[in-house]
Amino acid sequence: MTNRKWCVIGTDPRMEKLATLLKNIDEQVLYIPSKAWSYQVERDLLSFQPEIMVLPIQPLEIVTDTIGMEFFQNVKKCFIGKLSPEWTRFFEASELNTVAYLEDEQFIWLNAKLTAEGFIAAYYLEEHETVAGKQFMISGFGRVAKLLATQLKRMDAHPLIVVRSPVQLAEAQAMGYEVKKLEKGISCDQAIFINTIPAKWLTEDYQSLLKTSKRFYDIASAPGCLELEGDYAECYRLCTSLPGQFLKEDASKILFKCLTESAKDI
């Protein structure tokens, strides 16, 4: 079924491209480039009356008094990214058909692959030097870390996996990677450090990593892992939304495929 009414909200380049891809298959699309749920957004929704809503990856800031159900009265499916406590309460109280696209397994793996490739682009832009022969320490061993470690190894770099979990240490070691336990006072030995753990774990106990790394790249989800006061601009780089920054064409196609497949029943 085509010619449905979609509303896509967000300033991420993927969202703008998603709106274009939907228009290309003859869907009716309202694209709202906003980071906030505002009175203007509400007016646009009342005028357009979308059947399918796509909210951005990062939660919209609410700058109105409340979020009213009247703006969702014709919405048959609402695709959601990350939710703030306010948005969580709203959707829990509503009877809306919501789909968390960030939890779609196909989307997660394909987006992780783009994140890994996006890091390489960010690295070249920042360092102006080759990956080959360089030492990298990667915290975490989830999807992004696994794909990034594989890519770095293929490019003749030397990835070392740093985790707390004995299970992940054993898994990384079994897959042929050097490993090190993430513990207080750990040294980076002037390697490039890459964080993939989506939690604020970089406290004073781990400040040694900032002092001993050549550069510290935080590519986990916003707001990053840094839980320290002070200026670390010389070393620390927060690089979120790498697919949207460097690979928006591919990133938007992945999102487009995920959403259109899920919306077939509308």
N, C-alpha and C positions, 0 to 999 in steps of 0.2 A: 504493500500500500504506500502510495506517495502523496505528495501535496498536503502533508500534515503541517501543523503550525508549531515550529520550534522556537524557543527563546534560549539563546546562548549568552551567558553573562561572564565577564572576566577580561582582564587586560593581558593575560598570558598570550603570547603570539599563537599558541596552539588553538586558542579559542576563536580567534579571528579567522584562522585558516579553516577550522572546523565548520564555521558558519558558511564559508565559501564552498566547501565540499558538499554541504547539505543543499545549498542552492543549486549546485551543479546536477543534482539528481531530482530537481524540480520540487523540492520541499519549500514551504514558506518559512522564512527565517527572519527573526528579529535578533540582531546582535547588539548587545549593550556593553560597551567597553568601560566597565566600572569595577572598582575594588570595594564598593560599599553598597549596601541596601539603603537607598535614599528615596525621598519623595518623588524624585524624577523617575527612578526605576519603577516605582509603584504606578505612576501615571502611564508610563509606557506599557506596562503589563495590562492595566485595565483597558487600554486602547486596543492592544493586539490580541489579548485572550489566547495565550498559547496552550497547546495540548501536551507538549513535551517541553520540560524545562531542563537546562543543563547549567548547574552551578559550578563555579571554578574550583580548582584544586585546593587553593587556600580559602578559608572561610571568608565570606563577605562581612565587612564591618557593618554593624547595624547602626545607622544614624537617624533612624526614625524612632518614634515612641515605642512602637511594637511592630510585630510582623502579623499582618492580618490574613486570614484564610481566604478573604475575598479576592486576593491576587492570585490564588491558585485554584479558583473555582472550576475551571475547565481543564486543569492539568491532570492527565491520565497517567503520566509517569514522570518522576522527577529524578534526574541523575545528580548525585551529590558527590562532592570531594571530601575534604576534611571539614569537620564541623566544630564550631566553637560551642561552649556550654549552652549559649542562648539558642543556637540553631538546633542543637540536640534536643533541647526541651520542646522546641516548636514542633519538630518532626515526630517526636514521641507522642505528643498530644494530638497530632493530626491523624487522619486516616489516609494520608497520601501514599501512593505506591512509589516508594523510593528504591533506587538502585545505587549502591556505592561502587562506582566504577573503579576506584582505587583498590578494591578487593577482588576484582575480576582476575583470575589466575593468568590468563593469556595476556591481559594488559600489563600485569605486574612484571612478568618475565620480559616481554618485549620492551617495556619502558626501562627496565633495569639494564638491558643491553644498550639502549640509547644513552642511558646515564653513564655507563662505562666508556662509551665512545666519546660522549660529550666531555668527560674529564680529560681525555687526551687532547682535545681541542683547547680546553681551558689551560692545560699545562703548557702547550706550545705558545699560546698567547702571552702567558705570564713569564715563562722561563726562557723562551727563545733558544732552546737546545733540545737535542734528541732524547728520546726515552731509552734507547738501547744502552746497556751497560750501567744504568743508574740503579740505585738502591731505593726501594719503596717499602714502607711499612703500612699495612692496611688493617685498620681496626674493624672487627666484625667479620663474620663469614656467612652472611646471608646471600641473597640473589645477586645484588650489585657487587659485593666483594668477590664472589666467585667468578662472575663474568669479567670483572676488571682484572683480577689476578691472572686469569687465562689470557686476556688480551695483552697484558704487560709482558707475560712470559713469552708469548709468540713474537713480541717485538724485541726480544733479547734483553729485557730488563730483569731485575732481580726482586720479585715481590716476597715479602715476609708477612705472614699473617699473625696478628696480635689480638687475642681474645681471652676472656676470663673462663669461659665454659670448657671443661675438660673434654666434653663431647665434640665441640667444634675444633679444639686443638687436635684431637685424634683424627677427625675427619680431614682437616687441612693437611696434616702430616701424611695421612694415607693417600692423599691426592698428589703428593710429591712436593708440597711447599715447605719452606722453612717456617717454623713457628716460634712464638714467644708468648709467654703469659702476660696479659695486661694487668700490671700490678703497680702499687705505689712506688714512685721514684724511678720508673722505667726510663731508660735512655733511648733516644732515637738515633744516636750515632751519626748525625748529619745526613740522615736519609730524608727523602720526601715522605711525609706522613699523610695518609688519606683516611679520614674518618667516614665510615658508612653506618655507624650505629645511630639510630634516630632517637637519641635521648641526651639530656644535659648531664654528661658524666665527667666532663673536663673540669675538675675542681683543683684546688691547691695540691691535692695528693698526686695529681698527674701533670702539674705545671712543668715538670721536667721535660715533657715532650715538646713544649713550645720553645724551651731554652736550648734543646739539643737537636731539633730538626732543622733541615735546610729551609723547608717551607711546610706549613701545616694546612692542608686542604680539607675543608669540611664539606662533604658532598651529600650528607644526610639531609633529611627533610628540615625545612625551616621550623624553629629558629636556630637550629644547629646544636652542637654539643658543648659550646663554651659556657661555663658557669663561673667565670672569674671577672672581677672588676679590674680595670686598667686598660692601657692601650697596647694592643698586640698587633697593630696594623702591619708592622714590618714583617711578621712571620705568618700570621693567621689569615686565611682566605675562606670566606663563606661563599660556597659555589652551589646554590640550590637551583632547582629547575633547569638543569643542564640540557635536557632534551629540548625544552622550549627555547633556550638561548641559542643553541648551536645547530639543532637538527629539527627545526619546527615543522618542516615539510613531512618528514617521516613520523615525527611525534603526533602530529595532527591526524595523519592517516591511521595510526594505531588507535587513537581515540575514536575516530570516525567509525572504524570497523567494529569496535567494541560496542558503541552506542547504537548504531543502526541494527546490529544483530539482536541486541536486547529489545529494541523498539519494534520488532517485526509484528508483535501481537497488538500493536496500537492501530 
